[in-house]
Amino acid sequence: MKYIGNFASWIKPEWMEEVMSKPGFDMPKHSIRNEARFNPILKSYFEEVDRVTTQEEFDQIIKNLDQMDPNDKTVIHAKLHVDYLDPKRILDDEYAMYENAGYDVWATHFKLLEKFDVSFDILKNPPPFLDYKDKHITWWFSKMNPGHLMPMHIDRASPEVEVHKYWMPWTEYQPGHIFICEDQAITNYKLGDVWMFEKPGSWHGAINIGYTPRAVLQMTDYKPSRNVDAV
């Protein structure tokens, strides 16, 4: 990890208040459902119960969708992505790795806020440390309450795309707020410090064994630009 500098003055107080007050999505269990969590029909099924666990439950969801208006865009989207609720759906390699190691992939390890989960757009008041020329920039927040964790992992990216990844804490460091990249532990940081991954494909993870919540803004830029609708 390469230290870039401190940019706490760029963070607006109202942004901070919103990030800390909003609950966010449960991860990884919502991530496993991917597109399903963005559909109000499908999302309702795993808000009421922790998980669709039986084939009978899944078959009933299919029947319910078949009785809805086939021309409704929300219903069309639901039918396209209902397979994410299938209890027999095979986990992708990353989640299979977690499960094989003993992690409960249907539990809440941390919280996620993506750009469409908050009312502001940080790119309308651009971070001063980013280069925007011919790039697509994504950003999101990860939040960890005491006892939350993020298993060691690698963020996947196409090798023909130039990628830069940035890590910016939005809370002050407290003992027990642990972030690890490869064999480097980042500690004693300040709110607003910015670090850049020296290798975008580095193994990294985090855990909060402290007594206060921890929030981090994570940003990635891509060149050449990805699809503008990418998240």
MARPALO-48356 format. One line per field, with one value per atom (N, C-alpha, C): atom name; residue number from 0; residue in one letter; x, y, z. Coordinates in steps of 0.2 Angstrom, whole numbers. Atoms other than C-alpha are relative to their C-alpha. Example, Ala and Ser with C-alpha at 12.3 -4.5 7.8 and 13.67 -1.06 7.14 Angstrom:
2
atom	(N_CA_C_N_CA_C)
nr	(0_0_0_1_1_1)
rest	(a_a_a_s_s_s)
xx	(4_62_4_-4_68_-4)
yy	(-6_-22_6_-6_-5_5)
zz	(0_39_0_-1_36_3)
//
This chain:
231
atom	(N_CA_C_N_CA_C_N_CA_C_N_CA_C_N_CA_C_N_CA_C_N_CA_C_N_CA_C_N_CA_C_N_CA_C_N_CA_C_N_CA_C_N_CA_C_N_CA_C_N_CA_C_N_CA_C_N_CA_C_N_CA_C_N_CA_C_N_CA_C_N_CA_C_N_CA_C_N_CA_C_N_CA_C_N_CA_C_N_CA_C_N_CA_C_N_CA_C_N_CA_C_N_CA_C_N_CA_C_N_CA_C_N_CA_C_N_CA_C_N_CA_C_N_CA_C_N_CA_C_N_CA_C_N_CA_C_N_CA_C_N_CA_C_N_CA_C_N_CA_C_N_CA_C_N_CA_C_N_CA_C_N_CA_C_N_CA_C_N_CA_C_N_CA_C_N_CA_C_N_CA_C_N_CA_C_N_CA_C_N_CA_C_N_CA_C_N_CA_C_N_CA_C_N_CA_C_N_CA_C_N_CA_C_N_CA_C_N_CA_C_N_CA_C_N_CA_C_N_CA_C_N_CA_C_N_CA_C_N_CA_C_N_CA_C_N_CA_C_N_CA_C_N_CA_C_N_CA_C_N_CA_C_N_CA_C_N_CA_C_N_CA_C_N_CA_C_N_CA_C_N_CA_C_N_CA_C_N_CA_C_N_CA_C_N_CA_C_N_CA_C_N_CA_C_N_CA_C_N_CA_C_N_CA_C_N_CA_C_N_CA_C_N_CA_C_N_CA_C_N_CA_C_N_CA_C_N_CA_C_N_CA_C_N_CA_C_N_CA_C_N_CA_C_N_CA_C_N_CA_C_N_CA_C_N_CA_C_N_CA_C_N_CA_C_N_CA_C_N_CA_C_N_CA_C_N_CA_C_N_CA_C_N_CA_C_N_CA_C_N_CA_C_N_CA_C_N_CA_C_N_CA_C_N_CA_C_N_CA_C_N_CA_C_N_CA_C_N_CA_C_N_CA_C_N_CA_C_N_CA_C_N_CA_C_N_CA_C_N_CA_C_N_CA_C_N_CA_C_N_CA_C_N_CA_C_N_CA_C_N_CA_C_N_CA_C_N_CA_C_N_CA_C_N_CA_C_N_CA_C_N_CA_C_N_CA_C_N_CA_C_N_CA_C_N_CA_C_N_CA_C_N_CA_C_N_CA_C_N_CA_C_N_CA_C_N_CA_C_N_CA_C_N_CA_C_N_CA_C_N_CA_C_N_CA_C_N_CA_C_N_CA_C_N_CA_C_N_CA_C_N_CA_C_N_CA_C_N_CA_C_N_CA_C_N_CA_C_N_CA_C_N_CA_C_N_CA_C_N_CA_C_N_CA_C_N_CA_C_N_CA_C_N_CA_C_N_CA_C_N_CA_C_N_CA_C_N_CA_C_N_CA_C_N_CA_C_N_CA_C_N_CA_C_N_CA_C_N_CA_C_N_CA_C_N_CA_C_N_CA_C_N_CA_C_N_CA_C_N_CA_C_N_CA_C_N_CA_C_N_CA_C_N_CA_C_N_CA_C_N_CA_C_N_CA_C_N_CA_C_N_CA_C_N_CA_C_N_CA_C_N_CA_C_N_CA_C_N_CA_C_N_CA_C_N_CA_C_N_CA_C_N_CA_C_N_CA_C_N_CA_C_N_CA_C_N_CA_C_N_CA_C_N_CA_C_N_CA_C_N_CA_C_N_CA_C_N_CA_C_N_CA_C_N_CA_C_N_CA_C_N_CA_C_N_CA_C_N_CA_C_N_CA_C_N_CA_C_N_CA_C_N_CA_C_N_CA_C_N_CA_C_N_CA_C_N_CA_C)
nr	(0_0_0_1_1_1_2_2_2_3_3_3_4_4_4_5_5_5_6_6_6_7_7_7_8_8_8_9_9_9_10_10_10_11_11_11_12_12_12_13_13_13_14_14_14_15_15_15_16_16_16_17_17_17_18_18_18_19_19_19_20_20_20_21_21_21_22_22_22_23_23_23_24_24_24_25_25_25_26_26_26_27_27_27_28_28_28_29_29_29_30_30_30_31_31_31_32_32_32_33_33_33_34_34_34_35_35_35_36_36_36_37_37_37_38_38_38_39_39_39_40_40_40_41_41_41_42_42_42_43_43_43_44_44_44_45_45_45_46_46_46_47_47_47_48_48_48_49_49_49_50_50_50_51_51_51_52_52_52_53_53_53_54_54_54_55_55_55_56_56_56_57_57_57_58_58_58_59_59_59_60_60_60_61_61_61_62_62_62_63_63_63_64_64_64_65_65_65_66_66_66_67_67_67_68_68_68_69_69_69_70_70_70_71_71_71_72_72_72_73_73_73_74_74_74_75_75_75_76_76_76_77_77_77_78_78_78_79_79_79_80_80_80_81_81_81_82_82_82_83_83_83_84_84_84_85_85_85_86_86_86_87_87_87_88_88_88_89_89_89_90_90_90_91_91_91_92_92_92_93_93_93_94_94_94_95_95_95_96_96_96_97_97_97_98_98_98_99_99_99_100_100_100_101_101_101_102_102_102_103_103_103_104_104_104_105_105_105_106_106_106_107_107_107_108_108_108_109_109_109_110_110_110_111_111_111_112_112_112_113_113_113_114_114_114_115_115_115_116_116_116_117_117_117_118_118_118_119_119_119_120_120_120_121_121_121_122_122_122_123_123_123_124_124_124_125_125_125_126_126_126_127_127_127_128_128_128_129_129_129_130_130_130_131_131_131_132_132_132_133_133_133_134_134_134_135_135_135_136_136_136_137_137_137_138_138_138_139_139_139_140_140_140_141_141_141_142_142_142_143_143_143_144_144_144_145_145_145_146_146_146_147_147_147_148_148_148_149_149_149_150_150_150_151_151_151_152_152_152_153_153_153_154_154_154_155_155_155_156_156_156_157_157_157_158_158_158_159_159_159_160_160_160_161_161_161_162_162_162_163_163_163_164_164_164_165_165_165_166_166_166_167_167_167_168_168_168_169_169_169_170_170_170_171_171_171_172_172_172_173_173_173_174_174_174_175_175_175_176_176_176_177_177_177_178_178_178_179_179_179_180_180_180_181_181_181_182_182_182_183_183_183_184_184_184_185_185_185_186_186_186_187_187_187_188_188_188_189_189_189_190_190_190_191_191_191_192_192_192_193_193_193_194_194_194_195_195_195_196_196_196_197_197_197_198_198_198_199_199_199_200_200_200_201_201_201_202_202_202_203_203_203_204_204_204_205_205_205_206_206_206_207_207_207_208_208_208_209_209_209_210_210_210_211_211_211_212_212_212_213_213_213_214_214_214_215_215_215_216_216_216_217_217_217_218_218_218_219_219_219_220_220_220_221_221_221_222_222_222_223_223_223_224_224_224_225_225_225_226_226_226_227_227_227_228_228_228_229_229_229_230_230_230)
rest	(m_m_m_k_k_k_y_y_y_i_i_i_g_g_g_n_n_n_f_f_f_a_a_a_s_s_s_w_w_w_i_i_i_k_k_k_p_p_p_e_e_e_w_w_w_m_m_m_e_e_e_e_e_e_v_v_v_m_m_m_s_s_s_k_k_k_p_p_p_g_g_g_f_f_f_d_d_d_m_m_m_p_p_p_k_k_k_h_h_h_s_s_s_i_i_i_r_r_r_n_n_n_e_e_e_a_a_a_r_r_r_f_f_f_n_n_n_p_p_p_i_i_i_l_l_l_k_k_k_s_s_s_y_y_y_f_f_f_e_e_e_e_e_e_v_v_v_d_d_d_r_r_r_v_v_v_t_t_t_t_t_t_q_q_q_e_e_e_e_e_e_f_f_f_d_d_d_q_q_q_i_i_i_i_i_i_k_k_k_n_n_n_l_l_l_d_d_d_q_q_q_m_m_m_d_d_d_p_p_p_n_n_n_d_d_d_k_k_k_t_t_t_v_v_v_i_i_i_h_h_h_a_a_a_k_k_k_l_l_l_h_h_h_v_v_v_d_d_d_y_y_y_l_l_l_d_d_d_p_p_p_k_k_k_r_r_r_i_i_i_l_l_l_d_d_d_d_d_d_e_e_e_y_y_y_a_a_a_m_m_m_y_y_y_e_e_e_n_n_n_a_a_a_g_g_g_y_y_y_d_d_d_v_v_v_w_w_w_a_a_a_t_t_t_h_h_h_f_f_f_k_k_k_l_l_l_l_l_l_e_e_e_k_k_k_f_f_f_d_d_d_v_v_v_s_s_s_f_f_f_d_d_d_i_i_i_l_l_l_k_k_k_n_n_n_p_p_p_p_p_p_p_p_p_f_f_f_l_l_l_d_d_d_y_y_y_k_k_k_d_d_d_k_k_k_h_h_h_i_i_i_t_t_t_w_w_w_w_w_w_f_f_f_s_s_s_k_k_k_m_m_m_n_n_n_p_p_p_g_g_g_h_h_h_l_l_l_m_m_m_p_p_p_m_m_m_h_h_h_i_i_i_d_d_d_r_r_r_a_a_a_s_s_s_p_p_p_e_e_e_v_v_v_e_e_e_v_v_v_h_h_h_k_k_k_y_y_y_w_w_w_m_m_m_p_p_p_w_w_w_t_t_t_e_e_e_y_y_y_q_q_q_p_p_p_g_g_g_h_h_h_i_i_i_f_f_f_i_i_i_c_c_c_e_e_e_d_d_d_q_q_q_a_a_a_i_i_i_t_t_t_n_n_n_y_y_y_k_k_k_l_l_l_g_g_g_d_d_d_v_v_v_w_w_w_m_m_m_f_f_f_e_e_e_k_k_k_p_p_p_g_g_g_s_s_s_w_w_w_h_h_h_g_g_g_a_a_a_i_i_i_n_n_n_i_i_i_g_g_g_y_y_y_t_t_t_p_p_p_r_r_r_a_a_a_v_v_v_l_l_l_q_q_q_m_m_m_t_t_t_d_d_d_y_y_y_k_k_k_p_p_p_s_s_s_r_r_r_n_n_n_v_v_v_d_d_d_a_a_a_v_v_v)
xx	(4_0_4_-3_6_-4_4_1_0_1_-5_0_1_-10_-6_6_-24_-4_4_-39_-7_6_-51_-4_4_-56_-5_4_-64_-7_6_-77_-5_5_-93_-3_3_-100_-7_6_-117_0_-1_-110_2_-2_-102_-6_6_-118_-4_5_-128_4_-3_-115_0_0_-114_-7_7_-133_-4_4_-139_3_-2_-139_5_-4_-132_-3_2_-134_4_-4_-129_4_-4_-114_4_1_-110_-7_7_-128_-4_3_-135_4_-4_-120_-1_1_-123_-7_7_-141_1_-2_-133_-6_6_-147_-6_6_-160_-1_1_-157_-2_2_-160_-8_7_-178_-5_5_-192_-4_3_-201_4_-4_-187_3_-3_-179_-5_4_-195_0_0_-193_6_-5_-176_0_0_-181_-5_4_-195_3_-4_-184_7_-7_-166_3_-2_-165_-5_4_-175_4_-4_-170_-2_3_-181_-2_2_-185_-8_7_-204_-1_0_-201_2_-2_-192_-5_5_-205_-6_6_-219_2_-2_-209_-1_1_-209_-8_7_-228_-3_3_-231_2_-2_-221_-4_4_-231_-7_7_-247_0_-1_-240_-1_1_-242_7_-6_-230_3_-2_-228_3_-2_-223_8_-7_-204_3_-3_-201_-1_1_-209_5_-5_-198_7_-6_-183_1_0_-188_1_-1_-190_7_-7_-173_5_-5_-164_-3_2_-175_4_-5_-162_5_-4_-152_-2_3_-164_0_1_-163_5_-5_-156_5_-5_-147_5_-4_-138_7_-7_-119_3_-4_-108_5_-6_-95_6_-6_-77_2_-2_-74_-5_4_-89_1_-2_-85_6_-6_-68_-2_2_-76_-3_4_-88_5_-5_-74_4_-4_-64_-4_4_-79_-4_4_-86_-8_7_-105_-2_1_-108_-7_6_-126_-1_0_-122_2_-2_-118_7_-6_-100_2_-1_-100_-6_6_-112_3_-2_-111_-5_4_-117_3_-3_-115_-3_1_-117_-8_7_-136_-3_2_-138_0_-1_-134_-3_3_-141_5_-5_-125_5_-5_-112_7_-7_-94_3_-3_-89_-2_2_-99_4_-5_-86_6_-5_-71_5_-6_-58_6_-5_-43_6_-6_-31_-1_2_-40_2_-1_-35_-6_6_-51_1_-1_-44_-1_2_-52_-1_0_-56_-8_7_-72_2_-1_-73_-6_6_-83_2_-1_-85_-5_4_-93_3_-2_-93_0_1_-89_0_1_-95_1_-1_-90_-1_2_-98_5_-4_-88_-2_1_-86_-1_1_-88_7_-6_-75_-1_0_-70_5_-5_-61_5_-5_-45_-2_3_-49_4_-3_-43_-6_5_-54_2_-2_-55_-1_0_-51_3_-3_-48_7_-7_-29_1_-2_-30_-3_3_-38_5_-4_-27_-4_5_-34_4_-3_-30_-5_5_-38_2_-2_-39_-4_3_-43_0_0_-49_-5_5_-56_-4_4_-70_-2_0_-68_7_-7_-53_2_-3_-42_-1_0_-46_3_-3_-37_-5_5_-45_-3_2_-48_5_-5_-38_-1_1_-35_7_-6_-22_0_-1_-15_6_-5_-4_3_-3_8_1_0_5_-6_6_-6_0_0_-12_-4_2_-14_2_-2_-13_-2_1_-21_-5_5_-32_-6_6_-49_2_-1_-47_7_-6_-30_-2_1_-29_6_-5_-19_-2_1_-17_3_-2_-15_6_-5_2_-1_3_-5_-7_7_-23_-3_2_-24_3_-3_-17_-5_4_-24_-1_1_-33_-6_6_-46_0_0_-51_-5_4_-59_0_1_-66_-1_0_-61_0_0_-63_-7_7_-78_-3_4_-83_-1_0_-89_5_-6_-77_-3_3_-82_6_-5_-71_-3_2_-73_5_-4_-66_-2_1_-63_4_-4_-57_-1_1_-53_3_-1_-52_2_-2_-43_2_5_-49_-7_6_-66_-4_5_-78_-7_7_-97_-2_2_-103_-5_5_-117_3_-3_-105_0_0_-106_6)
yy	(-6_0_6_-6_17_6_-5_32_6_-6_47_6_-6_60_0_-1_66_5_-5_74_0_-1_75_6_-7_93_-1_1_86_-3_4_75_5_-5_85_-4_2_83_-4_4_78_-6_7_64_-5_5_57_-2_2_58_-5_5_49_-7_7_35_-3_3_32_-2_1_33_-6_4_22_-7_7_3_-4_3_-3_-7_7_-20_-5_5_-36_-4_4_-44_-5_1_-56_-3_4_-64_4_-4_-49_-1_0_-50_-6_6_-68_0_-1_-63_5_-4_-50_4_-4_-43_-1_1_-50_5_-5_-37_7_-6_-23_0_1_-30_0_0_-25_-6_6_-41_-5_6_-53_2_-3_-42_-2_2_-45_-7_7_-63_-1_1_-62_5_-4_-48_-3_3_-58_-6_6_-74_1_0_-76_-2_3_-86_-5_5_-96_-7_6_-113_-7_6_-126_1_-1_-130_1_-2_-129_8_-7_-111_4_-3_-107_-1_1_-115_4_-4_-105_7_-7_-89_0_0_-94_0_0_-97_7_-7_-80_4_-4_-72_-1_2_-81_3_-3_-73_7_-7_-56_3_-3_-43_-2_2_-50_6_-6_-32_5_-5_-24_-1_0_-20_-3_3_-25_-7_7_-42_-3_2_-44_-1_0_-40_-6_6_-52_-7_6_-66_-2_1_-63_-2_1_-64_-4_4_-75_-6_6_-89_1_-1_-80_-2_3_-86_-7_7_-104_-3_3_-114_-5_4_-125_3_-4_-111_-1_1_-115_7_-6_-102_1_-1_-93_-2_3_-97_4_-4_-83_-2_2_-88_-7_7_-106_-1_0_-102_1_-2_-94_-6_5_-108_-6_5_-121_1_-1_-112_0_1_-113_7_-6_-95_-2_1_-94_6_-5_-85_3_-3_-82_4_-4_-72_7_-7_-53_0_-1_-51_8_-7_-32_3_-4_-18_3_-3_-11_6_-6_6_1_-1_8_7_-7_25_1_-1_22_-1_1_19_6_-7_37_5_-6_54_4_-4_61_-3_2_59_3_-3_61_3_-2_63_7_-7_79_5_-4_86_-4_5_76_0_1_69_3_-4_80_-5_5_64_-4_4_56_3_-2_57_-2_2_57_-1_1_57_-7_6_44_-6_5_34_-1_1_26_-1_1_27_-2_3_17_1_-2_20_-3_3_12_1_0_11_-6_6_-3_2_-2_-2_-7_6_-14_2_-1_-14_-5_5_-23_-7_7_-41_-2_1_-39_-1_2_-45_0_1_-46_-5_5_-62_2_-1_-61_-2_1_-59_4_-4_-52_2_-3_-40_-2_2_-47_6_-5_-36_-3_2_-39_2_-2_-39_5_-5_-28_7_-6_-14_3_-3_-2_2_-1_-1_3_-3_9_0_0_6_4_-5_18_-2_2_15_6_-6_30_-1_1_28_6_-5_39_0_0_35_0_0_38_-7_7_23_-1_2_14_-7_7_-1_-5_5_-16_1_-1_-8_-3_4_-20_0_1_-19_-2_3_-30_-1_1_-30_-3_5_-44_-1_1_-44_6_-6_-26_2_-2_-20_7_-8_-2_2_-2_5_8_-7_22_5_-5_31_5_-6_47_0_-1_50_4_-3_55_-1_2_47_-4_4_39_-4_5_24_-3_4_16_-7_7_-2_0_0_-4_-6_5_-20_-1_1_-20_-7_7_-39_-3_3_-40_-3_3_-51_6_-5_-40_-2_2_-41_5_-4_-33_-3_3_-36_6_-5_-25_-4_3_-32_6_-5_-15_1_-2_-6_6_-5_7_-2_2_6_3_-2_8_0_-1_15_2_-2_16_1_-1_23_-3_4_12_3_-3_19_-4_3_11_3_-3_19_-5_5_9_4_-3_14_-5_-4_12_-1_0_16_-6_5_2_3_-2_3_6_-6_20_-2_2_10_-5_5_-1_2_-2_-1_-3)
zz	(0_0_0_1_-5_3_-3_6_-4_4_-4_4_-4_9_4_-4_20_-3_4_12_4_-4_27_-2_1_22_-6_6_6_2_-2_16_3_-3_19_6_-6_36_-1_1_29_-3_3_19_5_-5_34_5_-4_44_-3_3_31_-1_0_29_6_-6_47_3_-3_50_-4_4_35_2_-2_39_-5_5_22_-1_2_14_4_-3_23_-5_5_15_4_7_9_-3_2_9_-5_5_-1_-7_6_-13_-4_3_-17_-4_4_-23_-5_6_-34_-2_3_-46_4_-3_-35_6_-5_-21_-3_3_-33_-3_2_-37_6_-6_-25_1_0_-29_3_-2_-26_7_-6_-12_6_-5_-2_3_-2_-1_5_-5_8_5_-5_19_6_-5_27_3_-3_29_-2_1_30_-6_6_15_-3_3_2_1_-1_8_-3_3_0_-7_7_-18_0_0_-13_0_0_-8_-6_7_-24_-5_5_-35_1_-1_-26_-2_2_-30_-8_7_-48_-2_2_-48_2_-1_-40_-5_5_-53_-7_6_-67_1_-1_-59_-1_1_-61_-7_6_-75_-4_3_-88_-4_4_-96_5_-6_-79_0_0_-80_6_-6_-62_0_0_-65_-6_5_-81_3_-3_-72_6_-6_-57_-4_4_-70_-2_2_-77_5_-6_-60_6_-5_-50_2_-2_-51_5_-5_-39_7_-6_-26_1_0_-31_5_-5_-16_-3_3_-28_-4_4_-36_2_-1_-37_2_-2_-28_-5_4_-38_4_-2_-35_7_-6_-22_6_-5_-11_2_-1_-13_4_-4_-6_7_-7_9_4_-3_12_2_-1_10_6_-5_23_7_-6_36_1_-1_34_-2_1_34_-5_5_17_0_-1_22_6_-6_37_-2_1_39_3_-2_39_1_0_35_-3_3_28_-6_6_11_-2_3_4_-7_7_-15_-2_2_-24_-1_1_-27_7_-7_-8_4_-4_-3_-5_3_-8_-4_3_-14_-5_5_-28_1_-1_-23_-6_6_-41_-2_2_-42_4_-3_-30_1_1_-36_5_-5_-24_-3_3_-27_-2_2_-28_-6_5_-42_-7_7_-61_-4_3_-71_-8_7_-89_-3_4_-100_5_-5_-84_2_-4_-76_7_-8_-57_3_-4_-46_8_-7_-27_4_-5_-12_7_-7_7_3_-4_18_7_-7_36_4_-4_50_7_-7_67_4_-3_81_-1_2_77_-7_7_58_-3_3_46_-8_7_28_-2_1_23_-5_5_13_-7_7_-5_-5_6_-22_-4_5_-32_-7_7_-49_-5_5_-64_-7_7_-83_0_1_-86_-5_5_-101_2_-2_-91_6_-5_-81_6_-6_-63_6_-6_-48_6_-5_-31_6_-6_-16_6_-6_2_4_-4_13_6_-6_31_1_-1_35_8_-7_54_2_-3_65_2_-2_69_7_-7_85_1_-1_92_-1_2_84_-7_6_68_-5_3_57_-8_7_38_-2_2_30_-8_7_12_-1_0_8_7_-7_23_4_-3_28_3_-4_42_0_0_40_7_-7_58_1_-3_67_-6_5_52_2_-2_52_-4_4_46_-6_6_28_-4_4_24_-6_6_7_-2_2_2_-6_7_-15_0_0_-18_-5_4_-26_-6_5_-35_1_-1_-38_1_-2_-37_6_-6_-20_5_-5_-6_5_-6_7_4_-4_21_6_-6_37_5_-6_54_5_-5_68_6_-7_85_5_-5_93_3_-3_101_-3_3_89_-8_7_71_-5_5_56_-7_7_39_-5_5_23_-6_7_6_-4_4_-7_-8_7_-25_-5_5_-41_-6_7_-58_-5_5_-74_-6_6_-90_-5_3_-104_5_-4_-96_-1_0_-92_-2_2_-97_5_-5_-89_5_-4_-81_5_-5_-71_7_-7_-53_4)
//
